[in-house]
Amino acid sequence: MRIQFSRANGTVLMMTLIVIVLLGITAASVVTIASNQYQSDKRSEDWNAALAVAESGLEESLTHLNTYGITNIIAGIPKLDANGWTLSGAEYVKKRTLNTNAHFIVKITSSGDPIITSEGYYRSRGSGHFLMRKVQARTKFSGNWPRGLLAITNLWIKNTFIADSYDSSNPSYSTGGQYDAAKRKAGATVGICRGDFVVELGKADIYGRLLTGPRGNASYLKGGAVGSLSWVDTGHTGAEPGAFRNDFSLAIVYPQPPWSGGAFVPVNAGNTYHLTTGNWEMSELTMTKDKMFVTGDAVLYVKGDVSLSSGATINIAANASLRMYVGGSSSTMSGSTVVNVSGRPERLIYYGLKSNTLIKWTGNDSWCGVLYAPSATLECGGGAEMYGAFLTRSVKISGGANFHYDENLARLSPPKFVVSGWAEL
């Protein structure tokens, strides 16, 4: 039996085949586009990951400079052949493998102001080959105490704020080495890297400079002024030309524990501690009505929290000093519980380790010293009077405040290497 197809049936079959082919081509195209997009996204992620690896190399290099280089300087040039670094020609070189997919190679020039070059390598998930990003940072030797009132994120003040400077080593700009408003200078720096400078009420007068990150502006003054003595004192508002910048950044070096053992433990005899010259260590420091007298050059490492009630006092004699490291998450002080008799900020240094995230002062606070706690939020009560130099993650002051920077600290500050310029090559 012969089966015959009509011409109409043949046409339908042909059209069906054409549609199937077109659908197949479309599906293949969609799959190809999706695959290409996926590969593009993965390459972009891998490309960014290579930059993060390169930046890790920069951070390790800067840490090496500041933990080894500053104590091994010969003729003004750091000697860095330690901890896996080797000298090759005129550069110190180190390679570190982070995992099977990432490693970096860093080089530090043998010079007075070392230049760090870091190559970050990350394995591409598409080709299996390593992608490379290269960054370079210039460094300079500088003091490591903050040169003003500095915050990494926000600085919030509820009421009127005044910042100025003095020089405890110069009788023309201090009285008996202490702040005198009649001899003030315009050398204060107020700086915020990534957040805002907010004055909720009143206004802010800054005798010196206001520095913010890229999106900051000088309107935070709220009718106040920033600039020279003549600019602020003659009733100007806003920033004097050159007194405001919005390109501020900080290279943070986190304080490390001063030792791993071998210190004395203070003894509380009759609600009284006595710290003489030497290294002292406590698991925590809680004082209610206790007194602590510092009569020598003492270093105190508190591994846990600090809590000082209003009846407690840490008294630092005029010819003594206290360098305090705090590892606990919180440090709470009620009123002016720390008395720096000399009035010289360099005689009271507070280092908050990376785990120290809150420093809280209640009551009418007065602090004369250096506060360096880059992980901590500083919370102050109203009427805070601050003398010296401060760097914290953020600052929150519930009332008005006055900050007085001692310019002599720049001469006394322990040295470190800081980043003076950064670029991708």
C-alpha positions in Angstrom: 0.0 0.0 0.0 1.4 3.4 -0.9 1.0 6.3 1.5 0.9 9.7 -0.1 1.5 13.0 1.7 -0.1 16.1 0.5 1.9 19.1 -0.3 0.3 20.9 2.7 1.5 18.3 5.1 5.0 18.6 3.7 4.9 22.3 4.2 3.8 21.9 7.8 6.6 19.4 8.5 9.2 21.7 7.0 8.0 24.7 9.0 8.0 22.5 12.2 11.6 21.5 11.5 12.6 25.1 10.9 11.0 26.2 14.2 12.8 23.4 16.1 16.1 24.4 14.6 15.5 28.1 15.4 14.5 27.2 19.0 17.7 25.2 19.3 19.8 28.0 18.0 18.1 30.4 20.4 18.6 28.1 23.4 22.2 27.6 22.5 22.7 31.4 22.2 21.1 31.9 25.6 23.3 29.3 27.2 26.3 30.8 25.6 25.5 34.3 26.7 24.7 33.1 30.3 28.0 31.2 30.3 29.9 34.2 29.0 28.3 36.4 31.6 29.1 33.9 34.4 32.7 33.8 33.2 32.9 37.6 33.1 31.5 37.9 36.6 33.9 35.3 37.9 36.8 37.0 36.3 35.7 40.3 37.8 35.6 38.7 41.2 39.0 37.1 40.7 40.4 40.4 39.5 39.2 42.2 42.6 40.5 39.3 44.8 43.9 39.8 43.3 43.9 43.4 44.5 42.9 42.3 48.0 45.8 39.9 48.0 48.2 42.7 46.9 46.9 44.9 49.7 47.5 42.1 52.2 51.1 42.3 51.1 51.2 46.0 51.8 49.8 45.5 55.3 52.3 42.8 56.1 55.2 45.0 54.9 54.1 48.0 56.9 53.8 45.8 60.0 57.3 44.5 59.4 58.6 48.0 59.1 57.0 49.0 62.4 57.8 45.9 64.4 61.4 45.4 63.2 62.6 48.3 61.1 62.3 51.0 63.6 64.6 49.2 66.0 67.1 48.3 63.3 68.1 51.5 61.6 71.6 51.9 60.4 72.7 55.3 59.0 69.0 56.2 58.6 68.1 53.1 56.6 66.1 50.2 58.2 67.7 46.8 58.1 64.9 44.3 57.5 66.5 40.9 56.9 64.4 39.0 59.4 61.1 37.1 59.7 61.4 35.6 56.3 62.6 38.7 54.5 65.8 38.4 52.4 67.9 41.1 50.8 68.1 40.9 47.0 70.1 43.7 45.4 68.7 46.9 46.8 65.4 45.4 48.0 64.1 43.2 50.8 61.8 40.5 49.3 59.2 38.1 50.8 56.7 35.7 49.3 53.8 34.5 51.2 51.3 31.8 50.1 47.9 32.5 51.6 46.3 29.3 50.1 46.4 27.2 46.9 44.8 30.0 44.9 46.4 33.1 46.3 49.9 34.4 47.1 51.8 37.7 47.1 55.3 38.9 46.5 56.4 42.1 48.3 59.5 44.2 48.0 60.8 47.0 50.3 63.5 49.3 49.0 66.6 49.7 51.1 66.2 53.5 51.7 65.5 56.0 54.3 61.9 56.4 53.1 61.2 52.8 52.0 58.9 52.1 49.0 56.8 49.0 49.2 55.7 47.2 46.0 53.3 44.3 46.4 52.2 41.9 43.6 49.0 40.0 44.4 48.3 36.7 42.6 44.9 35.0 42.5 44.0 31.9 40.4 41.4 32.5 37.8 38.5 30.0 38.1 38.0 30.2 34.3 41.5 29.5 32.9 43.4 28.3 36.0 46.1 30.9 35.4 47.0 33.5 38.0 45.8 37.0 37.7 48.2 39.7 39.0 47.6 43.1 40.5 50.4 45.4 41.6 50.3 48.2 44.1 52.9 50.5 45.5 53.1 52.6 48.6 55.6 55.3 49.6 56.4 55.5 53.3 58.0 58.0 55.6 59.4 58.0 59.1 57.1 59.8 61.5 55.8 59.9 65.1 53.1 57.4 66.0 51.0 59.5 68.4 48.0 61.3 66.8 48.6 64.9 66.0 45.2 66.2 67.1 41.7 64.7 67.7 41.3 62.0 65.2 38.5 59.5 64.5 38.3 56.7 61.9 34.5 57.0 61.6 32.2 59.5 63.3 32.8 62.4 65.7 29.5 63.5 67.3 29.2 66.4 69.8 25.8 67.4 71.3 26.8 71.0 72.1 29.4 73.7 71.5 32.9 72.5 70.6 36.3 74.3 70.7 39.6 72.9 69.6 42.9 74.7 69.8 46.6 73.9 70.6 49.4 74.9 73.0 53.1 74.0 73.4 54.0 72.7 76.8 57.7 73.2 76.0 57.4 76.9 75.2 56.4 79.5 77.9 55.1 81.8 75.1 52.4 79.2 74.4 51.8 77.7 77.9 52.0 78.6 81.5 54.2 76.3 83.6 54.0 73.8 80.8 50.2 73.7 80.9 47.4 75.0 78.7 46.6 78.7 79.0 43.7 80.0 76.9 45.3 83.4 76.7 48.3 81.8 74.9 46.5 79.4 72.6 47.8 78.5 69.2 46.0 77.5 66.0 47.7 74.1 65.6 44.9 71.7 66.4 43.8 69.1 63.8 40.4 67.5 63.9 40.1 64.7 61.5 37.5 62.0 60.5 38.4 59.4 57.8 35.1 57.8 56.8 32.3 59.4 58.8 30.9 62.8 59.8 31.8 65.5 62.2 28.5 66.4 63.7 27.7 69.2 66.2 24.0 68.8 67.1 23.6 72.1 69.0 25.8 75.2 69.3 28.7 75.4 66.9 32.3 74.3 66.4 35.3 76.7 66.5 38.6 75.0 65.4 41.8 76.9 65.7 43.7 74.9 63.1 42.5 72.4 60.5 39.4 70.3 59.8 40.1 67.1 57.8 37.4 64.7 56.4 37.2 61.9 54.0 36.3 62.4 50.3 32.6 63.1 50.9 33.1 65.4 53.9 32.4 69.1 54.0 33.0 72.1 56.2 29.2 72.7 56.9 29.6 70.6 60.0 30.9 73.7 61.8 27.2 75.0 62.1 28.1 78.6 62.1 31.5 78.2 63.7 34.9 78.6 62.0 38.1 76.8 61.3 41.4 78.5 60.6 44.0 80.8 62.2 43.6 82.8 65.4 42.7 86.0 63.5 40.1 84.1 61.3 38.3 82.5 64.2 38.5 85.4 66.7 37.3 88.1 64.3 33.9 86.4 63.8 34.4 84.6 60.5 32.2 81.6 59.8 33.2 78.6 57.7 36.7 77.5 56.8 39.6 79.9 56.1 41.2 79.0 52.7 43.5 76.1 53.2 42.1 75.1 56.6 39.7 72.4 55.3 40.6 69.3 53.3 38.4 66.4 52.3 41.1 63.8 51.4 42.0 62.6 54.9 43.2 59.0 55.4 45.0 57.2 58.2 47.4 54.3 58.2 46.4 52.5 61.4 49.0 50.4 63.4 47.1 48.5 66.1 48.9 48.4 69.5 50.2 45.0 70.5 50.5 43.6 74.0 53.7 44.9 75.6 54.9 41.4 76.6 53.8 37.8 77.0 55.0 37.4 80.6 57.5 38.3 83.3 55.7 41.3 84.9 54.9 42.1 88.6 51.3 41.8 89.9 50.2 44.9 91.9 49.2 44.2 95.5 46.2 45.9 97.0 47.2 46.8 100.5 44.5 48.7 102.4 42.6 49.7 99.3 45.9 51.1 97.9 48.1 50.1 95.0 51.7 51.4 94.5 53.3 51.3 91.1 57.0 52.0 90.9 59.3 51.9 87.9 58.8 48.6 86.1 56.3 46.3 84.3 53.0 45.5 86.0 50.2 43.2 84.9 46.6 42.6 86.0 43.9 40.3 84.7 41.4 43.2 85.2 41.3 46.5 87.0 38.2 47.2 89.1 38.4 50.1 91.6 35.6 51.5 93.7 37.1 53.5 96.6 40.7 52.3 95.9 43.7 54.4 95.2 46.6 53.7 92.9 49.7 55.8 93.3 52.2 55.9 90.4 55.6 57.1 91.7 57.9 55.9 89.0 57.9 55.2 85.2 55.4 52.3 85.2 54.0 50.2 82.4 50.6 48.6 83.3 49.1 45.8 81.2 45.4 45.1 82.0 44.4 42.1 80.1 40.7 42.4 80.9 38.2 45.3 81.5 38.9 48.5 83.4 36.2 49.9 85.8 37.0 53.0 87.9 34.1 54.3 90.1 33.9 58.0 91.2 35.5 57.2 94.5 38.6 55.7 92.9 41.7 57.5 91.8 44.8 56.8 89.8 47.3 59.4 90.8 50.4 59.9 88.7 53.1 61.9 90.6 54.7 65.0 89.0 57.9 63.2 88.2 56.3 59.8 87.3 54.6 58.4 84.2 52.1 55.7 83.4 51.9 53.7 80.1 48.8 51.7 80.1 47.7 48.8 77.8 44.1 47.6 77.9 43.0 44.4 76.3 39.5 44.1 77.7 36.5 45.1 75.6 35.5 48.0 77.9 37.1 50.7 80.0 34.8 52.8 82.1 35.9 55.7 84.3 33.6 57.9 86.3 34.6 61.6 86.6 38.2 62.6 86.7 39.5 59.4 88.2 42.9 59.6 86.5 45.0 62.5 87.8 48.1 63.5 85.9 49.7 65.8 88.4 52.4 67.1 86.1 49.9 68.3 83.5 52.2 66.9 80.8 50.3 64.6 78.4 53.3 62.5 77.6 53.3 61.2 81.2 50.0 59.4 80.6 49.7 57.1 77.6 46.7 54.8 77.1 47.0 52.1 74.4 43.7 50.3 73.6 44.5 46.9 72.0 42.4 45.7 69.1 40.0 44.0 71.5 39.4 47.3 73.4 36.2 48.6 71.7 34.6 50.9 74.3 36.1 53.7 76.4 33.4 55.5 78.5 33.9 58.5 80.7 31.0 59.7 82.8 30.6 63.0 84.7 32.7 66.1 84.1 35.7 64.5 82.5 39.2 65.9 82.3 41.9 63.9 80.6 45.5 65.0 80.1 47.4 62.4 78.1 47.7 60.5 74.9 44.8 58.2 74.0 45.5 55.7 71.2 42.7 53.2 70.8 41.9 52.7 67.1 39.2 50.0 67.8 37.3 51.9 70.5 34.4 54.2 70.6 35.0 57.0 73.1 31.9 58.1 74.9 32.2 61.2 77.2 29.9 63.1 79.5 29.2 66.8 79.1 31.8 69.4 79.7 34.7 67.2 78.7 38.1 68.9 78.8 40.7 67.0 76.8 44.4 67.8 76.7 47.0 66.0 74.6 46.3 63.9 71.6 43.5 61.4 70.8 42.9 58.7 68.2 39.9 56.4 68.5 37.5 54.6 66.1 34.7 57.1 66.9 33.9 59.8 69.4 30.5 60.6 71.0 30.3 63.5 73.5 26.9 64.0 75.1 27.5 67.7 75.9 30.0 70.4 75.1 33.7 69.7 74.9 37.0 71.5 74.6 40.1 69.8 73.0 43.6 71.2 73.5 46.4 69.6 71.4 49.9 69.8 72.9 52.2 70.5 70.0 55.2 69.3 72.0 53.9 65.7 71.6 55.1 65.7 68.0 58.7 66.1 69.2 58.3 63.3 71.8 56.3 60.8 69.9 57.8 57.3 69.3 58.6 56.9 65.7 56.9 54.7 63.1 56.6 54.4 59.3 53.4 55.7 57.8 52.1 55.6 54.2 52.6 58.9 52.4 51.3 57.8 49.0 49.6 54.9 47.3 49.0 53.9 43.7 48.2 50.9 41.6 50.8 50.1 38.9 
